[in-house]
């Protein structure tokens, strides 16, 4: 989509709130909005602050993102002594109507950006339909919300003929005060990484091709701005086998850039999970700890990506990784995403020494996987206890060692239809 004109308004404090008329803006040709809501599982709660955005549209003179009264000045999850939150549910509206969401990534602003603290990229994936897996933008005044931003239109991109989109990753560039969303397009013979940018989270630039390699060579890009003139991208290279690749053949890689647009050659990454294939990952630099952290969806060697669990990894340099011996969440641990735990995102809260994790995963119903998002907040010592292998499950655990005939059939269909 081409960027529209934006008029900046003075800063305010408090939670982001949308006024009337906010859902009537007209998007570019070929894009959609609206849809049905589905319950997503959430275990965290927070607040928001920031600036007013004033966005002209054809039907309304302005659309305002304003701040309600009575909001705290800083996010609750950042405050000392913040405790875990019991599961609650929220609803999300996806552009194609399913409400099924996968592959979240979060950009978090403790005091808000354009009136909102949480900004998410994600894709719908109803029943594993890659034709609907198009990058979308969501935000939330609190951690338990994923709303369509007032005035925005999803999806932010559509694939070319005979291709599909996937794996969005969101970053913030403070030098330009803009959000960046990277996402992958897979064409018959190549993987391509595209970039779209926004100065307000609502209007987004025309997409820009920033990287290209062989098919399945640029899986799950994770982008980190390390400082002015320093960007890094981690990907997974599964050329030749895709979702069925073995740990012996899969190659985790990284690339560097001075602007996040022109990327250097692939460099090696040392990352091993014994007996597992690291399939999708999210990477962040945690400045308070002086470490890079990652949440990695990995599946058992000899199987495929329909059987992933989520592992926690740390690195001092981003190149050599140490991975937890036990997963943070696996199939069967939490009922609403009981059959598959997929690519997830997280945020470390320095003020409370706690970690919020937005899981994505699926449950099998009526012969197909149906996707959703689950969010938990763990004190740091509790997270480390869980991934050390000393914790049983976060919730009830099913007998995943002996999957049902229906689940085996759903996994087989997933792989048969994997693009």
FIGU-138219 format. One record per residue: x, y, z of N, C-alpha, C in turn; residue in one letter. Coordinates in steps of 0.2 Angstrom, whole numbers, plus 5000, padded with zeros to 4 digits. Example, Ala and Ser with C-alpha at 12.3 -4.5 7.8 and 13.67 -1.06 7.14 Angstrom:
506649725039506249785039506649845039a/506449895035506849955036506450005039s/
END
This chain:
500449945000500050005000500450065000x/500250114996500650184996500550215003x/501050255005500950295011500550355010x/500050365015499550425015499850475019x/499550535018499850595022499650585029x/500050605034499950595041500150665044x/499650685048499850745052499950735059x/500550755062500750735069500350775074x/500150745080499850785085500250785091x/500150835096500550835102500550775106x/501050755110501050695114500550705119x/500250645121499850635127500050575131x/499750565137499850505141499250465142x/499350405143498750355145498650305139x/498150265140498050205135497850235129x/497950195124497750215117496950195117x/496650235113495850235113495650255106x/495250225103494950245096494350275096x/494250335093493550375093493150345087x/492550375087492050345082492350365075x/492050325070492350335063492950295062x/493250265067493950245066493950185061x/493450145060493450085056493150095049x/493150155046492850165040493350185035x/494050185036494550205031494550155025x/494750185019494750145013495450125012x/495550065011496250035009496350035002x/497050015000497250004993496849954990x/496849954983496549894980496849834981x/496449784982496649714983496749694990x/496649744995496649725002495949725005x/495949695011495349675014495349695022x/494749705025494749715032494049685034x/494049675041493449645044493549575045x/493049535047493049465049492749445055x/492849385057492549355063493049355069x/492849355075493249345081493249275083x/493849265086493949195089494349205096x/494249165101494549175107495249155107x/495749195109496449185110496549175117x/497049135119497249125126497749175128x/497649205134498149265136498349255144x/498949265146499149265153499449325155x/499349385152499749445154499249505154x/499449555157499049615157499449675158x/499349735154499749795155499349855153x/499649915153499349975151499650005145x/499550075144499850105138499850185138x/500350215135500350285134500750305128x/500650365125500950385119500650445116x/500650455109500450515106499850505102x/499450565101498850555096499150555089x/498750515085498850505078498250535075x/498350585070497750605066497850585059x/497450545056497450515050496950535045x/497050575040496450595036496250525032x/495550525031495250475026494750505022x/494550465017494050495012493350505015x/493150455020492450465023492450515029x/493050515033493050555039493650605038x/493550665041494050715040494650695044x/494550665050495150635054494950575057x/495450535059495350475064495850485069x/495650485075496050505081496250445085x/496850435087497050385092497250425098x/496750425103496850465109496950435115x/497150465121497250435127496650445132x/496450385135495950395140496250425147x/495750435151496050465158496150405162x/496650415167496750365173497250315171x/497650325166498150275165498750285168x/499150225170499750235173500250255168x/500850285171501350315167501850265163x/501850205166502250145164501850085164x/502050035159501749975159501749935165x/501249905167501149865173501749805173x/501849775168502249725167503049745169x/503149805168503849835169503949855177x/503449855181503449875188503749815192x/504149835197504449785201503849755205x/503949685206503549645209502949625205x/502949635198502349615194502349535194x/501749515195501649435196501349405190x/501449345189501149305184500349315184x/500049315178499349325177499049265175x/498449245178498149185176497849185169x/497649135166497449135159496749175159x/496749215154496149245152496049245144x/495449265141495449255134495249325131x/495449335125495349395121495049375114x/494849415110494649405104495049445099x/495149415093495549445087495049445081x/495149495077494749495071495249495065x/495249445061495749435055495349455049x/495749485044495449515038495049465034x/495149395035494749355030494249315034x/494149335041493549315044493649255049x/494249215049494349155053494449165060x/494849225062495049235068495649195070x/495949155066496449105067497149145066x/497549145071498149185070498749135072x/499349155068499949115070500549165069x/501149145071501749175070501749245073x/501549265079501649335081502349355083x/502349425082503049455084502749525087x/503149545092502949605096503449655096x/503249715095503649775097503349815103x/503749825108503449845114503749905116x/503349955119503450025121503250035128x/503650035133503450035140502950095141x/503150155138502750215138502350235132x/502350185128501850195122502150225116x/501950205110502050235103501450245100x/501250315098500650325095500050305100x/500150315106499550295111499550225113x/499950185110499850105111500550075113x/500550035118501150005120501349935116x/500849905114501049835111500849835103x/501349825099501149825092501449755089x/500949725085501149655083501049645076x/501549605073501449575067501149495068x/500749475063500549405063500249385057x/500049325056499649305050499049265051x/498549275048498049225048498249155045x/497949095048498249035045497648985046x/497049005043496448955045496548885042x/496548835046496548775044497248755040x/497748795041498348785037498348815030x/497848855028497748885022498348945020x/498848925016499348975015499149035011x/498549025007498349075003498049135008x/497949125014497749175019498249195023x/498849175022499449185027499749245025x/499449305026499649365023499849415029x/500349455029500549495035500049545037x/499949545043499449585046499749625052x/499449685054499649725059499049725065x/499249725071498849725077499149765082x/498749795087499049825092498649815098x/498849835104498449835110498749885116x/498249915119498349955125498649915131x/498449845131498749805136498949745132x/499349695136499649635133499149595130x/498549595133497949545131497549565126x/497749615122497349645116497749635110x/497449615104497749615098497149645093x/497149715092496649745089496949765082x/496449775077496649815071496749885073x/497349915071497449985073496950035069x/496650085073496150125070496450155063x/496050145058496250175051496650125047x/496950075050497350025046496949975042x/497249945037496949895033497349835033x/497149775034497449715033497149675027x/497649635024498349625025498749685023x/499349685025499849735022500149715016x/500049655014500349635007499949575005x/499949564998499649504995500249464991x/500249404990500749364986500649374979x/501249364975501149364968500849294966x/500649284960500349224957500849164958x/500549114960500949054962501549054967x/501349094972501749104978501349114984x/501649124990501349134996501749175001x/501449205006501849245010501749215017x/502249235022502349205028502849235033x/502849215039503449235043503549305044x/503049345046503249425047503649435054x/504049485054504349505060504349575060x/504249605066504149675067504749705071x/505049765069505549795072505349875073x/505749905077505649985078506350015076x/506350065072506950105071506850175074x/507150185080507050255083507450305080x/507850295075508250345071507750385067x/507250345064506750365060506050365063x/505950345069505350335073504850305068x/504950245066504550205062504550135063x/504050095062503950025063504149995056x/504549935056504749905051504449835051x/504149805046503849735046504249705040x/504649655041504949605036504449545036x/504449525030504049455029504349425023x/504149355022504449315017503949295012x/504149305006503749275000504149214997x/503749164996504049104993503749094986x/504149094981503949084974504249014972x/504048994966504248924964505048904965x/505448954964506148934965506548974970x/506249014974506649064978506149084984x/506549104990506249134995506449214995x/506049254996506149324996505949365002x/506349405005506149445011505949515008x/505349535010505149605009505049645015x/505149715014505049755020504549815018x/504149825023503649885023503749925029x/503649985029503750035034503150075036x/503150105042502650145044502850195049x/502650255048502850315053502250315059x/501750275058501150285063500850215065x/501050165061500750095062500150085059x/499850135055499250135051499350135044x/499750185041499850185034500550155033x/500650115028501250075027501450085020x/502150085019502450105013502350045008x/502450055001502450004996503049954998x/502949894997503449845000504049844995x/504649824999505249834995505649764996x/505849734991506249674991506949694994x/507149654999507849675002508249615002x/508049555001508449495001508149434997x/508549394994508249334990508749284990x/508549224990508949164991508549104988x/508749044988508448984986507748964990x/507348934987506748914990506848874997x/506548895002506648875009507348895012x/507648945009508248965012508249025017x/507649055017507549115021506949105026x/506949055030506349035034506349075040x/505849105043505749135049506249185050x/506249245046506749295048506649325054x/507149335058507149375065507649435064x/507349495065507749555063507849595070x/508449615071508649655077509049715075x/508749775077509149835077509649835083x/510349835082510749825087511049895089x/510949945085511150015086511150055080x/511250115080511250155074511750125069x/511550115063511950085057512150005058x/511749975063511849905064511249865065x/511149825060510549775060510749705059x/510449655061510549585060509949545059x/509949495055509449455053509649385054x/509249345058509349275058508849235054x/509049185051508549145047508749075047x/508249025045508448955044508448935037x/508948905035509048875028508848805028x/508348785025508048715024507948695017x/508448725013508448705005508448635004x/507948605000507948534998507448495001x/507248515007506748475011506248515015x/506348575016505848615019505648595026x/505048585027504748565033504948495036x/505248455031505448385033506148375034x/506548435034507248435034507548405041x/508148375041508448345047508848395050x/509048385056509548435059510248425056x/510348375053511048365050511048415044x/510548425040510548465034510248535035x/509948555040509648615042510248665044x/510248725041510848775043510548835045x/510548855052510448915055510948965052x/510749025050511149075047510949145050x/511449195049511349265050511649305045x/511349365045511649415040511649485043x/512149535041512149595044512049655039x/511849715042511649765037511749835041x/511949885037512049955040511349995040x/510849965036510250005036509649965036x/509749895037509149855037508849835030x/509149865025508949855018509349815014x/510049835014510549795010510849755015x/510849685013511149635018511749605015x/512149585020512749555018512649475017x/513249445015513149365014512949335021x/512749275020512549235025513149215029x/513149215036513649195041513449135045x/513849095047513649035051513449055058x/512949005061512749015068512748945071x/513048945077513048875080512448875085x/512048825083511448815087511248745086x/511248705092511048635092510548625097x/510048585096509548555101509648485100x/509948445104509948375103509348335101x/509348305096508748265094508248305091x/508348375090507848415087508048455081x/507548475077507748525072507448595073x/507848645074507648715075507348745069x/506648745069506348765063506148835063x/505848865068505648935068505948975074x/506149035073506449065079506249145079x/506249165085506249245086506849255090x/507149315088507849335092507749405094x/507949425100507949485103508649495107x/508849565107509449575111509149605118x/509349575123509149595130509649635133x/509649705132510149745134510349735142x/509849735146509949725153510349665155x/510249615151510649555153511349545148x/511349595144511949585139511949525135x/511349505133511349435130510849445124x/510949395119510349385114509949325117x/509349335116508849275118508449255112x/508249195112507849165107507349125109x/506749125106506249065107506249025101x/506348965101506448925095505948865095x/505548865090505048805088505448755085x/505548695088505948645085505548575086x/505648535081505348465080505848405081x/505548345083506048295083506348275077x/506948255077507248235071506948165068x/506848165062506448105059505748125058x/505448175060504748195060504748255055x/504248305057504148365053503948425057x/503848475054503648535057502948545060x/502548485059501948485063501948465070x/502548455072502648425079503148465083x/503148535083503648575086503448585093x/503948605097503848625104504348685105x/504248725110504648795110505148785115x/505748805113506348805117506648875118x/507048885124507348945126508048945125x/508348995121509048995120509349065122x/510049065123510349125125511049125122x/511349185120511949195117512249265119x/512949265120513249325122513449365115x/513449335110513649365103513149355098x/512649315099512149305093512349255088x/512949225089513249175084513249105087x/513449105094513549045097512949035103x/512548985102511948985106511948925111x/511648935117511548885121510848875122x/510548815121509848805121509648765128x/509048785130508848745136508748675135x/508848635140508748555139507948535139x/507548575141506848565141506448615138x/505848605134505548655131505148695136x/504948755135504548805139503848785138x/503648765132502948735131502948685125x/502648635126502648575121501848555120x/501748515115501148495113500848455119x/500248475121499848445127499948485133x/500348535133500448575140499848615141x/499548645135499048695136498448675131x/497848665134497348635130497148675123x/497048735123496848775117497348765111x/497948755113498448745107498848675109x/498448625110498648565113499048525108x/498948535101499248485097499848515093x/500048575094500548605090500748675094x/501448675095501648745098502148765093x/501948825090502348855084502748915086x/502948955081503449005082503049055086x/503449085091503249125096503649185097x/503449235101503849295102503849305110x/504249355112504349375119504549445121x/504549465127504849525129505049515136x/505649535137505949545144505749605147x/505549605154505349665157505849685163x/506249735161506849745166506649765173x/506049805173505849825180505649775184x/505349715182505049665186505449605185x/505949595181506349535180505949485178x/505449495173504949445171504949445163x/504649385161504649375153503949365151x/503749405146503049385143503249355137x/502849295136502949255130502249245126x/502249265120501649255116501749195112x/501449145114501449075110500949075105x/501149045099500649025094500648945093x/500148925091500048855091499348835088x/499248765088498548745085498248685089x/497648675088497348615091496948585085x/496948515085496548485079495848475081x/495448505076494748495076494448485069x/494048435069493648415062494248405057x/494748365059495248345054495748395052x/495748455055496248505053496548545059x/497148575058497348615063497048685063x/496848715069496548775070497048815075x/497248875073497748915076497548965081x/497948975086497749035090498449055094x/498349105098498949135102498849125109x/499349115113499349105120499849155123x/499749185128500249235131500349215138x/500949215141501049195148501649245150x/501549265157502149305160502449265165x/503149255165503449215170503949255173x/504049255180504649285183505249245180x/505849285180506349255177506549185180x/506549185186506849125190506349065188x/505649075187505249025186505249005178x/505449045174505549025167506148985167x/506649005170507248955170507148895173x/506748885178506548825182506248775177x/505748805173505348765168505848735163x/506248785160506648755154507248715156x/507348715163507948665165507748595166x/507048585165506848515165506548495172x/506548545176506248525183505448535184x/505148565179504448585179504148525175x/503448515177503048465173502748515168x/502148515166501848555161501548625164x/501448675160501148735163500348715164x/500048675160499348655161499348575160x/498748555159498648485159499048455153x/499348395153499648365148499348305145x/499148305138498848245135499348195134x/499148135132499648085130499848095123x/500348135122500548155116501048105113x/501248055117501748005114501347955110x/500647955111500247905107499647945104x/499747985099499248035096498747995093x/498148025093497547985091497547975083x/497147935080497147925073496947995070x/496548035073496348095070496948145069x/497248145075497848195075498348165070x/498548105070498948085065498748095058x/498148095056497848115050497948185048x/497848225054497848305053498648315051x/499048285055499748295054499948275047x/499748225044499848195037499648245032x/498948275034498748325029499148385029x/499348405035499748465036500348465031x/500748405032501348395028501148395020x/500648355019500448345012500248415008x/500048465012499848525009500348575011x/500848565014501348615015501648635009x/501648705008501848735001502548735000x/
END
